[in-house]
Amino acid sequence: MLINTWTFTGGAHGLSSLSSSLCDGATLTIYFDPNQVAPYSEGIQKVSLPLP
């Protein structure tokens, strides 16, 4: 099985890509600018991770 490089580095732009984040104590939410991890037409993307 061939796994391409994008699988591991596609959204990786260094720590600067995590500059828009919010932690409310129960959840860590990371916001990505348009065109950073999805097409520009999809707008701002966010990922929310529950904290233990």
PDBQT receptor file of N, H, CA, C and O in Angstrom, charges set to zero:
ATOM      1  N   MET A   1       0.844  -1.181   0.000  1.00  0.00    +0.000 N 
ATOM      2  CA  MET A   1       0.000   0.000   0.000  1.00  0.00    +0.000 C 
ATOM      3  C   MET A   1       0.888   1.242   0.000  1.00  0.00    +0.000 C 
ATOM      4  O   MET A   1       1.773   1.379   0.844  1.00  0.00    +0.000 OA
ATOM      5  N   LEU A   2       0.652   2.127  -0.931  1.00  0.00    +0.000 N 
ATOM      6  H   LEU A   2      -0.067   2.016  -1.617  1.00  0.00    +0.000 HD
ATOM      7  CA  LEU A   2       1.428   3.347  -1.051  1.00  0.00    +0.000 C 
ATOM      8  C   LEU A   2       0.671   4.495  -0.386  1.00  0.00    +0.000 C 
ATOM      9  O   LEU A   2      -0.466   4.795  -0.750  1.00  0.00    +0.000 OA
ATOM     10  N   ILE A   3       1.304   5.122   0.579  1.00  0.00    +0.000 N 
ATOM     11  H   ILE A   3       2.228   4.879   0.875  1.00  0.00    +0.000 HD
ATOM     12  CA  ILE A   3       0.703   6.266   1.268  1.00  0.00    +0.000 C 
ATOM     13  C   ILE A   3       1.463   7.500   0.840  1.00  0.00    +0.000 C 
ATOM     14  O   ILE A   3       2.680   7.575   1.006  1.00  0.00    +0.000 OA
ATOM     15  N   ASN A   4       0.753   8.467   0.291  1.00  0.00    +0.000 N 
ATOM     16  H   ASN A   4      -0.236   8.407   0.157  1.00  0.00    +0.000 HD
ATOM     17  CA  ASN A   4       1.440   9.660  -0.203  1.00  0.00    +0.000 C 
ATOM     18  C   ASN A   4       1.842  10.600   0.929  1.00  0.00    +0.000 C 
ATOM     19  O   ASN A   4       1.343  10.491   2.050  1.00  0.00    +0.000 OA
ATOM     20  N   THR A   5       2.727  11.501   0.629  1.00  0.00    +0.000 N 
ATOM     21  H   THR A   5       3.132  11.590  -0.281  1.00  0.00    +0.000 HD
ATOM     22  CA  THR A   5       3.259  12.430   1.616  1.00  0.00    +0.000 C 
ATOM     23  C   THR A   5       2.178  13.348   2.172  1.00  0.00    +0.000 C 
ATOM     24  O   THR A   5       2.238  13.728   3.341  1.00  0.00    +0.000 OA
ATOM     25  N   TRP A   6       1.195  13.711   1.360  1.00  0.00    +0.000 N 
ATOM     26  H   TRP A   6       1.146  13.403   0.410  1.00  0.00    +0.000 HD
ATOM     27  CA  TRP A   6       0.147  14.625   1.810  1.00  0.00    +0.000 C 
ATOM     28  C   TRP A   6      -0.596  14.072   3.011  1.00  0.00    +0.000 C 
ATOM     29  O   TRP A   6      -1.072  14.835   3.851  1.00  0.00    +0.000 OA
ATOM     30  N   THR A   7      -0.702  12.759   3.101  1.00  0.00    +0.000 N 
ATOM     31  H   THR A   7      -0.315  12.139   2.418  1.00  0.00    +0.000 HD
ATOM     32  CA  THR A   7      -1.384  12.142   4.237  1.00  0.00    +0.000 C 
ATOM     33  C   THR A   7      -0.771  12.603   5.546  1.00  0.00    +0.000 C 
ATOM     34  O   THR A   7      -1.480  12.790   6.535  1.00  0.00    +0.000 OA
ATOM     35  N   PHE A   8       0.536  12.788   5.557  1.00  0.00    +0.000 N 
ATOM     36  H   PHE A   8       1.112  12.637   4.754  1.00  0.00    +0.000 HD
ATOM     37  CA  PHE A   8       1.226  13.169   6.779  1.00  0.00    +0.000 C 
ATOM     38  C   PHE A   8       1.513  14.660   6.889  1.00  0.00    +0.000 C 
ATOM     39  O   PHE A   8       1.703  15.161   7.997  1.00  0.00    +0.000 OA
ATOM     40  N   THR A   9       1.551  15.377   5.780  1.00  0.00    +0.000 N 
ATOM     41  H   THR A   9       1.396  14.969   4.880  1.00  0.00    +0.000 HD
ATOM     42  CA  THR A   9       1.938  16.788   5.826  1.00  0.00    +0.000 C 
ATOM     43  C   THR A   9       0.919  17.715   5.184  1.00  0.00    +0.000 C 
ATOM     44  O   THR A   9       1.183  18.912   5.078  1.00  0.00    +0.000 OA
ATOM     45  N   GLY A  10      -0.216  17.225   4.759  1.00  0.00    +0.000 N 
ATOM     46  H   GLY A  10      -0.431  16.252   4.845  1.00  0.00    +0.000 HD
ATOM     47  CA  GLY A  10      -1.197  18.036   4.032  1.00  0.00    +0.000 C 
ATOM     48  C   GLY A  10      -1.618  19.291   4.744  1.00  0.00    +0.000 C 
ATOM     49  O   GLY A  10      -1.613  20.358   4.129  1.00  0.00    +0.000 OA
ATOM     50  N   GLY A  11      -1.981  19.226   6.001  1.00  0.00    +0.000 N 
ATOM     51  H   GLY A  11      -1.985  18.360   6.501  1.00  0.00    +0.000 HD
ATOM     52  CA  GLY A  11      -2.406  20.406   6.733  1.00  0.00    +0.000 C 
ATOM     53  C   GLY A  11      -1.316  21.005   7.589  1.00  0.00    +0.000 C 
ATOM     54  O   GLY A  11      -1.563  21.963   8.321  1.00  0.00    +0.000 OA
ATOM     55  N   ALA A  12      -0.117  20.462   7.514  1.00  0.00    +0.000 N 
ATOM     56  H   ALA A  12       0.084  19.683   6.919  1.00  0.00    +0.000 HD
ATOM     57  CA  ALA A  12       0.966  20.915   8.376  1.00  0.00    +0.000 C 
ATOM     58  C   ALA A  12       1.647  22.156   7.800  1.00  0.00    +0.000 C 
ATOM     59  O   ALA A  12       2.279  22.100   6.745  1.00  0.00    +0.000 OA
ATOM     60  N   HIS A  13       1.508  23.260   8.502  1.00  0.00    +0.000 N 
ATOM     61  H   HIS A  13       0.995  23.306   9.359  1.00  0.00    +0.000 HD
ATOM     62  CA  HIS A  13       2.158  24.503   8.100  1.00  0.00    +0.000 C 
ATOM     63  C   HIS A  13       2.954  25.061   9.266  1.00  0.00    +0.000 C 
ATOM     64  O   HIS A  13       3.232  26.260   9.306  1.00  0.00    +0.000 OA
ATOM     65  N   GLY A  14       3.318  24.225  10.199  1.00  0.00    +0.000 N 
ATOM     66  H   GLY A  14       3.092  23.251  10.166  1.00  0.00    +0.000 HD
ATOM     67  CA  GLY A  14       4.041  24.680  11.374  1.00  0.00    +0.000 C 
ATOM     68  C   GLY A  14       3.092  25.177  12.449  1.00  0.00    +0.000 C 
ATOM     69  O   GLY A  14       1.873  25.105  12.299  1.00  0.00    +0.000 OA
ATOM     70  N   LEU A  15       3.656  25.676  13.525  1.00  0.00    +0.000 N 
ATOM     71  H   LEU A  15       4.647  25.734  13.647  1.00  0.00    +0.000 HD
ATOM     72  CA  LEU A  15       2.841  26.146  14.640  1.00  0.00    +0.000 C 
ATOM     73  C   LEU A  15       2.024  27.385  14.302  1.00  0.00    +0.000 C 
ATOM     74  O   LEU A  15       1.039  27.677  14.981  1.00  0.00    +0.000 OA
ATOM     75  N   SER A  16       2.413  28.112  13.271  1.00  0.00    +0.000 N 
ATOM     76  H   SER A  16       3.212  27.875  12.720  1.00  0.00    +0.000 HD
ATOM     77  CA  SER A  16       1.654  29.309  12.905  1.00  0.00    +0.000 C 
ATOM     78  C   SER A  16       0.228  28.974  12.497  1.00  0.00    +0.000 C 
ATOM     79  O   SER A  16      -0.655  29.825  12.601  1.00  0.00    +0.000 OA
ATOM     80  N   SER A  17      -0.017  27.743  12.032  1.00  0.00    +0.000 N 
ATOM     81  H   SER A  17       0.700  27.052  11.948  1.00  0.00    +0.000 HD
ATOM     82  CA  SER A  17      -1.368  27.353  11.640  1.00  0.00    +0.000 C 
ATOM     83  C   SER A  17      -2.269  27.140  12.849  1.00  0.00    +0.000 C 
ATOM     84  O   SER A  17      -3.486  27.022  12.703  1.00  0.00    +0.000 OA
ATOM     85  N   LEU A  18      -1.683  27.091  14.041  1.00  0.00    +0.000 N 
ATOM     86  H   LEU A  18      -0.695  27.188  14.160  1.00  0.00    +0.000 HD
ATOM     87  CA  LEU A  18      -2.475  26.911  15.255  1.00  0.00    +0.000 C 
ATOM     88  C   LEU A  18      -2.671  28.221  16.006  1.00  0.00    +0.000 C 
ATOM     89  O   LEU A  18      -3.080  28.214  17.167  1.00  0.00    +0.000 OA
ATOM     90  N   SER A  19      -2.386  29.337  15.360  1.00  0.00    +0.000 N 
ATOM     91  H   SER A  19      -2.054  29.343  14.417  1.00  0.00    +0.000 HD
ATOM     92  CA  SER A  19      -2.468  30.626  16.035  1.00  0.00    +0.000 C 
ATOM     93  C   SER A  19      -3.896  31.039  16.362  1.00  0.00    +0.000 C 
ATOM     94  O   SER A  19      -4.102  31.897  17.220  1.00  0.00    +0.000 OA
ATOM     95  N   SER A  20      -4.880  30.453  15.703  1.00  0.00    +0.000 N 
ATOM     96  H   SER A  20      -4.712  29.756  15.006  1.00  0.00    +0.000 HD
ATOM     97  CA  SER A  20      -6.276  30.759  15.984  1.00  0.00    +0.000 C 
ATOM     98  C   SER A  20      -6.895  29.568  16.687  1.00  0.00    +0.000 C 
ATOM     99  O   SER A  20      -7.414  28.647  16.056  1.00  0.00    +0.000 OA
ATOM    100  N   SER A  21      -6.829  29.608  18.005  1.00  0.00    +0.000 N 
ATOM    101  H   SER A  21      -6.408  30.356  18.517  1.00  0.00    +0.000 HD
ATOM    102  CA  SER A  21      -7.375  28.490  18.776  1.00  0.00    +0.000 C 
ATOM    103  C   SER A  21      -8.065  29.029  20.023  1.00  0.00    +0.000 C 
ATOM    104  O   SER A  21      -7.844  30.165  20.443  1.00  0.00    +0.000 OA
ATOM    105  N   LEU A  22      -8.899  28.185  20.594  1.00  0.00    +0.000 N 
ATOM    106  H   LEU A  22      -9.079  27.262  20.252  1.00  0.00    +0.000 HD
ATOM    107  CA  LEU A  22      -9.665  28.551  21.775  1.00  0.00    +0.000 C 
ATOM    108  C   LEU A  22      -9.750  27.343  22.683  1.00  0.00    +0.000 C 
ATOM    109  O   LEU A  22     -10.065  26.243  22.227  1.00  0.00    +0.000 OA
ATOM    110  N   CYS A  23      -9.476  27.530  23.946  1.00  0.00    +0.000 N 
ATOM    111  H   CYS A  23      -9.220  28.423  24.317  1.00  0.00    +0.000 HD
ATOM    112  CA  CYS A  23      -9.600  26.446  24.921  1.00  0.00    +0.000 C 
ATOM    113  C   CYS A  23     -10.505  26.938  26.040  1.00  0.00    +0.000 C 
ATOM    114  O   CYS A  23     -10.193  27.922  26.710  1.00  0.00    +0.000 OA
ATOM    115  N   ASP A  24     -11.627  26.251  26.241  1.00  0.00    +0.000 N 
ATOM    116  H   ASP A  24     -11.880  25.452  25.697  1.00  0.00    +0.000 HD
ATOM    117  CA  ASP A  24     -12.567  26.663  27.278  1.00  0.00    +0.000 C 
ATOM    118  C   ASP A  24     -12.503  25.765  28.514  1.00  0.00    +0.000 C 
ATOM    119  O   ASP A  24     -13.379  25.833  29.377  1.00  0.00    +0.000 OA
ATOM    120  N   GLY A  25     -11.477  24.932  28.600  1.00  0.00    +0.000 N 
ATOM    121  H   GLY A  25     -10.765  24.877  27.900  1.00  0.00    +0.000 HD
ATOM    122  CA  GLY A  25     -11.322  24.036  29.741  1.00  0.00    +0.000 C 
ATOM    123  C   GLY A  25     -11.832  22.638  29.468  1.00  0.00    +0.000 C 
ATOM    124  O   GLY A  25     -11.306  21.670  30.017  1.00  0.00    +0.000 OA
ATOM    125  N   ALA A  26     -12.852  22.515  28.624  1.00  0.00    +0.000 N 
ATOM    126  H   ALA A  26     -13.279  23.302  28.178  1.00  0.00    +0.000 HD
ATOM    127  CA  ALA A  26     -13.409  21.210  28.286  1.00  0.00    +0.000 C 
ATOM    128  C   ALA A  26     -13.128  20.821  26.840  1.00  0.00    +0.000 C 
ATOM    129  O   ALA A  26     -13.136  19.639  26.496  1.00  0.00    +0.000 OA
ATOM    130  N   THR A  27     -12.879  21.829  25.988  1.00  0.00    +0.000 N 
ATOM    131  H   THR A  27     -12.873  22.789  26.268  1.00  0.00    +0.000 HD
ATOM    132  CA  THR A  27     -12.684  21.590  24.565  1.00  0.00    +0.000 C 
ATOM    133  C   THR A  27     -11.588  22.503  24.022  1.00  0.00    +0.000 C 
ATOM    134  O   THR A  27     -11.510  23.679  24.378  1.00  0.00    +0.000 OA
ATOM    135  N   LEU A  28     -10.747  21.947  23.159  1.00  0.00    +0.000 N 
ATOM    136  H   LEU A  28     -10.810  20.992  22.870  1.00  0.00    +0.000 HD
ATOM    137  CA  LEU A  28      -9.766  22.728  22.418  1.00  0.00    +0.000 C 
ATOM    138  C   LEU A  28     -10.292  22.853  20.999  1.00  0.00    +0.000 C 
ATOM    139  O   LEU A  28     -10.521  21.842  20.335  1.00  0.00    +0.000 OA
ATOM    140  N   THR A  29     -10.488  24.079  20.521  1.00  0.00    +0.000 N 
ATOM    141  H   THR A  29     -10.302  24.901  21.059  1.00  0.00    +0.000 HD
ATOM    142  CA  THR A  29     -10.984  24.325  19.175  1.00  0.00    +0.000 C 
ATOM    143  C   THR A  29      -9.913  25.063  18.388  1.00  0.00    +0.000 C 
ATOM    144  O   THR A  29      -9.421  26.105  18.821  1.00  0.00    +0.000 OA
ATOM    145  N   ILE A  30      -9.553  24.516  17.225  1.00  0.00    +0.000 N 
ATOM    146  H   ILE A  30      -9.953  23.669  16.874  1.00  0.00    +0.000 HD
ATOM    147  CA  ILE A  30      -8.556  25.113  16.347  1.00  0.00    +0.000 C 
ATOM    148  C   ILE A  30      -9.270  25.586  15.082  1.00  0.00    +0.000 C 
ATOM    149  O   ILE A  30     -10.008  24.827  14.455  1.00  0.00    +0.000 OA
ATOM    150  N   TYR A  31      -9.041  26.852  14.714  1.00  0.00    +0.000 N 
ATOM    151  H   TYR A  31      -8.440  27.469  15.223  1.00  0.00    +0.000 HD
ATOM    152  CA  TYR A  31      -9.645  27.450  13.528  1.00  0.00    +0.000 C 
ATOM    153  C   TYR A  31      -8.588  27.561  12.431  1.00  0.00    +0.000 C 
ATOM    154  O   TYR A  31      -7.449  27.946  12.696  1.00  0.00    +0.000 OA
ATOM    155  N   PHE A  32      -8.972  27.221  11.192  1.00  0.00    +0.000 N 
ATOM    156  H   PHE A  32      -9.898  26.908  10.977  1.00  0.00    +0.000 HD
ATOM    157  CA  PHE A  32      -8.083  27.296  10.048  1.00  0.00    +0.000 C 
ATOM    158  C   PHE A  32      -8.631  28.314   9.056  1.00  0.00    +0.000 C 
ATOM    159  O   PHE A  32      -9.827  28.324   8.765  1.00  0.00    +0.000 OA
ATOM    160  N   ASP A  33      -7.758  29.163   8.542  1.00  0.00    +0.000 N 
ATOM    161  H   ASP A  33      -6.786  29.155   8.779  1.00  0.00    +0.000 HD
ATOM    162  CA  ASP A  33      -8.151  30.165   7.555  1.00  0.00    +0.000 C 
ATOM    163  C   ASP A  33      -8.673  29.496   6.285  1.00  0.00    +0.000 C 
ATOM    164  O   ASP A  33      -8.316  28.354   5.994  1.00  0.00    +0.000 OA
ATOM    165  N   PRO A  34      -9.520  30.206   5.524  1.00  0.00    +0.000 N 
ATOM    166  CA  PRO A  34      -9.982  29.663   4.249  1.00  0.00    +0.000 C 
ATOM    167  C   PRO A  34      -8.797  29.282   3.365  1.00  0.00    +0.000 C 
ATOM    168  O   PRO A  34      -7.793  29.992   3.325  1.00  0.00    +0.000 OA
ATOM    169  N   ASN A  35      -8.916  28.186   2.674  1.00  0.00    +0.000 N 
ATOM    170  H   ASN A  35      -9.732  27.609   2.707  1.00  0.00    +0.000 HD
ATOM    171  CA  ASN A  35      -7.917  27.677   1.731  1.00  0.00    +0.000 C 
ATOM    172  C   ASN A  35      -6.714  27.021   2.412  1.00  0.00    +0.000 C 
ATOM    173  O   ASN A  35      -5.786  26.591   1.727  1.00  0.00    +0.000 OA
ATOM    174  N   GLN A  36      -6.712  26.937   3.747  1.00  0.00    +0.000 N 
ATOM    175  H   GLN A  36      -7.466  27.286   4.303  1.00  0.00    +0.000 HD
ATOM    176  CA  GLN A  36      -5.589  26.303   4.429  1.00  0.00    +0.000 C 
ATOM    177  C   GLN A  36      -5.754  24.784   4.458  1.00  0.00    +0.000 C 
ATOM    178  O   GLN A  36      -4.783  24.060   4.237  1.00  0.00    +0.000 OA
ATOM    179  N   VAL A  37      -6.947  24.294   4.722  1.00  0.00    +0.000 N 
ATOM    180  H   VAL A  37      -7.735  24.882   4.902  1.00  0.00    +0.000 HD
ATOM    181  CA  VAL A  37      -7.181  22.847   4.773  1.00  0.00    +0.000 C 
ATOM    182  C   VAL A  37      -8.373  22.407   3.925  1.00  0.00    +0.000 C 
ATOM    183  O   VAL A  37      -8.685  21.218   3.858  1.00  0.00    +0.000 OA
ATOM    184  N   ALA A  38      -9.033  23.359   3.283  1.00  0.00    +0.000 N 
ATOM    185  H   ALA A  38      -8.780  24.324   3.337  1.00  0.00    +0.000 HD
ATOM    186  CA  ALA A  38     -10.198  23.059   2.440  1.00  0.00    +0.000 C 
ATOM    187  C   ALA A  38     -10.291  24.155   1.373  1.00  0.00    +0.000 C 
ATOM    188  O   ALA A  38      -9.604  25.171   1.476  1.00  0.00    +0.000 OA
ATOM    189  N   PRO A  39     -11.129  23.962   0.353  1.00  0.00    +0.000 N 
ATOM    190  CA  PRO A  39     -11.290  25.006  -0.659  1.00  0.00    +0.000 C 
ATOM    191  C   PRO A  39     -11.759  26.327  -0.039  1.00  0.00    +0.000 C 
ATOM    192  O   PRO A  39     -12.505  26.329   0.941  1.00  0.00    +0.000 OA
ATOM    193  N   TYR A  40     -11.320  27.441  -0.613  1.00  0.00    +0.000 N 
ATOM    194  H   TYR A  40     -10.715  27.439  -1.409  1.00  0.00    +0.000 HD
ATOM    195  CA  TYR A  40     -11.676  28.764  -0.113  1.00  0.00    +0.000 C 
ATOM    196  C   TYR A  40     -13.192  28.933   0.003  1.00  0.00    +0.000 C 
ATOM    197  O   TYR A  40     -13.683  29.581   0.928  1.00  0.00    +0.000 OA
ATOM    198  N   SER A  41     -13.917  28.356  -0.930  1.00  0.00    +0.000 N 
ATOM    199  H   SER A  41     -13.519  27.830  -1.682  1.00  0.00    +0.000 HD
ATOM    200  CA  SER A  41     -15.373  28.504  -0.937  1.00  0.00    +0.000 C 
ATOM    201  C   SER A  41     -16.045  27.877   0.287  1.00  0.00    +0.000 C 
ATOM    202  O   SER A  41     -17.200  28.185   0.581  1.00  0.00    +0.000 OA
ATOM    203  N   GLU A  42     -15.339  27.009   0.997  1.00  0.00    +0.000 N 
ATOM    204  H   GLU A  42     -14.401  26.760   0.759  1.00  0.00    +0.000 HD
ATOM    205  CA  GLU A  42     -15.892  26.380   2.209  1.00  0.00    +0.000 C 
ATOM    206  C   GLU A  42     -15.743  27.265   3.438  1.00  0.00    +0.000 C 
ATOM    207  O   GLU A  42     -16.339  26.985   4.478  1.00  0.00    +0.000 OA
ATOM    208  N   GLY A  43     -14.954  28.329   3.329  1.00  0.00    +0.000 N 
ATOM    209  H   GLY A  43     -14.470  28.556   2.484  1.00  0.00    +0.000 HD
ATOM    210  CA  GLY A  43     -14.803  29.271   4.433  1.00  0.00    +0.000 C 
ATOM    211  C   GLY A  43     -13.876  28.764   5.528  1.00  0.00    +0.000 C 
ATOM    212  O   GLY A  43     -13.080  27.849   5.314  1.00  0.00    +0.000 OA
ATOM    213  N   ILE A  44     -13.992  29.369   6.696  1.00  0.00    +0.000 N 
ATOM    214  H   ILE A  44     -14.639  30.112   6.870  1.00  0.00    +0.000 HD
ATOM    215  CA  ILE A  44     -13.163  29.015   7.846  1.00  0.00    +0.000 C 
ATOM    216  C   ILE A  44     -13.550  27.620   8.338  1.00  0.00    +0.000 C 
ATOM    217  O   ILE A  44     -14.730  27.311   8.503  1.00  0.00    +0.000 OA
ATOM    218  N   GLN A  45     -12.542  26.790   8.568  1.00  0.00    +0.000 N 
ATOM    219  H   GLN A  45     -11.583  27.041   8.434  1.00  0.00    +0.000 HD
ATOM    220  CA  GLN A  45     -12.772  25.442   9.076  1.00  0.00    +0.000 C 
ATOM    221  C   GLN A  45     -12.361  25.384  10.541  1.00  0.00    +0.000 C 
ATOM    222  O   GLN A  45     -11.468  26.120  10.960  1.00  0.00    +0.000 OA
ATOM    223  N   LYS A  46     -13.000  24.521  11.324  1.00  0.00    +0.000 N 
ATOM    224  H   LYS A  46     -13.726  23.923  10.984  1.00  0.00    +0.000 HD
ATOM    225  CA  LYS A  46     -12.622  24.370  12.714  1.00  0.00    +0.000 C 
ATOM    226  C   LYS A  46     -12.660  22.905  13.104  1.00  0.00    +0.000 C 
ATOM    227  O   LYS A  46     -13.428  22.109  12.564  1.00  0.00    +0.000 OA
ATOM    228  N   VAL A  47     -11.803  22.576  14.062  1.00  0.00    +0.000 N 
ATOM    229  H   VAL A  47     -11.179  23.222  14.501  1.00  0.00    +0.000 HD
ATOM    230  CA  VAL A  47     -11.741  21.241  14.617  1.00  0.00    +0.000 C 
ATOM    231  C   VAL A  47     -11.854  21.383  16.129  1.00  0.00    +0.000 C 
ATOM    232  O   VAL A  47     -11.102  22.146  16.735  1.00  0.00    +0.000 OA
ATOM    233  N   SER A  48     -12.781  20.661  16.744  1.00  0.00    +0.000 N 
ATOM    234  H   SER A  48     -13.392  20.040  16.252  1.00  0.00    +0.000 HD
ATOM    235  CA  SER A  48     -12.959  20.713  18.192  1.00  0.00    +0.000 C 
ATOM    236  C   SER A  48     -12.580  19.370  18.793  1.00  0.00    +0.000 C 
ATOM    237  O   SER A  48     -13.066  18.320  18.372  1.00  0.00    +0.000 OA
ATOM    238  N   LEU A  49     -11.698  19.429  19.790  1.00  0.00    +0.000 N 
ATOM    239  H   LEU A  49     -11.303  20.282  20.131  1.00  0.00    +0.000 HD
ATOM    240  CA  LEU A  49     -11.223  18.216  20.447  1.00  0.00    +0.000 C 
ATOM    241  C   LEU A  49     -11.590  18.270  21.928  1.00  0.00    +0.000 C 
ATOM    242  O   LEU A  49     -11.219  19.219  22.618  1.00  0.00    +0.000 OA
ATOM    243  N   PRO A  50     -12.315  17.266  22.426  1.00  0.00    +0.000 N 
ATOM    244  CA  PRO A  50     -12.630  17.244  23.841  1.00  0.00    +0.000 C 
ATOM    245  C   PRO A  50     -11.369  16.962  24.653  1.00  0.00    +0.000 C 
ATOM    246  O   PRO A  50     -10.545  16.133  24.267  1.00  0.00    +0.000 OA
ATOM    247  N   LEU A  51     -11.228  17.650  25.768  1.00  0.00    +0.000 N 
ATOM    248  H   LEU A  51     -11.897  18.323  26.082  1.00  0.00    +0.000 HD
ATOM    249  CA  LEU A  51     -10.079  17.439  26.629  1.00  0.00    +0.000 C 
ATOM    250  C   LEU A  51     -10.439  16.433  27.733  1.00  0.00    +0.000 C 
ATOM    251  O   LEU A  51     -11.588  16.364  28.171  1.00  0.00    +0.000 OA
ATOM    252  N   PRO A  52      -9.455  15.667  28.168  1.00  0.00    +0.000 N 
ATOM    253  CA  PRO A  52      -9.753  14.669  29.215  1.00  0.00    +0.000 C 
ATOM    254  C   PRO A  52     -10.054  15.318  30.548  1.00  0.00    +0.000 C 
ATOM    255  O   PRO A  52     -10.323  14.621  31.527  1.00  0.00    +0.000 OA
TER     256      PRO A  52
